[in-house]
Amino acid sequence: MNIFHKDIQNRWHTFSRDEQMANIGAEVGRTINWRKKGNKEMSKNAFYRALELLDFTIEDPKNKDCLGEILRVREVLTDYFMGDNIYNSTDEVWEKYFYFFNFRARANK
């Protein structure tokens, strides 16, 4: 598998969970924006980067207490962008979900 974030993979565990989720949210935001612009390839690449960051987050031992939520996020995001959207997600739902982490990550700096 290609690794998009080679420069960050080794230090991902040094980020707080809020910072990790905020960075994932940035990639999800790019996925949404590129899709709205009609650029499927750029949207797909942004989504794959979001999945990669989610996988780094899943592997981070400090996140074991919230692993269920992170795994569910991965499942529902994949359903929304690549599946049948059986959970009825929307762009707005994802933007609101990740905004919280961005807000907390900035507030804790």
N, C-alpha and C positions, 0 to 999 in steps of 0.2 A: 504494500500500500504506500502511496505517496504521502510524505509528511510535508504539509504546507508550512507549519510553524516550527521549523527546525531551530530557530534562534530562541524560541520561548519554551520549548518542550522541557528542557532540563531545569528551568527555574519556575515553571508553572506552579509547583507546590509551595513556593514562597508567597504567592498571592493569597489574599484572603478569599473565602468563598464568595463574598460579595463582589470582589474584583474579578474573580473568575467568571461569575455569571454575567457581570456587566460586559466583559469582553465577548462572551458568547452572544449576548444581546446585540452588540455592535455588528457582529457577523450576520445575525438574523435580520437586523435592520438593513444591511447591505443586500441581503437576499431579497427582501421585500422591495427595496428601491429599484434594484436591477430588473426585477420581474415587472414592476409597474412601467418601466421604460421599455419593456419588450425585449430585453437582452437575456435570453434564456441561458446562454453559456456562462455569462458573468454571474447570473443569479445562482446557477447550479454550483459554480465554484465557491461562491460565498457560503452556500449551504453546506458544502463539504467541509469548508474551514470551520463552520460552526459545529458540525459533528465531531471534527477532530478535537476541538477545544472541549466539547462535552466529554469525549473519551478521556482526555487528560484529567478532567475534573472527576470523573468516575474513578480513575485510578489513584487519585490523591487520598491517602489514608485519613486525613483530617475531615473528609466529607462522609465518613462511614455512617454518621448519625442521620444524614439527610439523603442517603443514597437512593431511597425509594422515590423521593421527589425528583432528583436529577435523572434517574432512569425513566420516570414518567415523562419528563420534559423531552427527553430524547425520542421516546416513542411517539408522543403527540406531535412534535415538530416534524418527524419523518412522515407521519400520516398526513400532515397538512401540506407539506411541500412535495412529497413524492408519492403519496397514497391517495386514498379516496376521501380524505377528510371526514372520517366517520365520527370524529369528536366535534365537528362543526366549529373549528377554529377560524379566526379571522386575523387579518393583519393587525387590527387595533388591539385585539386580545394579547397578542404577542408583544406588541410595543408597550402596552401597559404592564405586562408581567415583568419584562426586563427593565423597565424604567425604575422600578423599586430598587433593584440591585445597583443600578447606576447611581441613584440618589444616595443609597447607604454607603457605597464605596467612596464617593466623594465626601460625604459627611464625616467619614472615619479617617480621612487623610489629615 
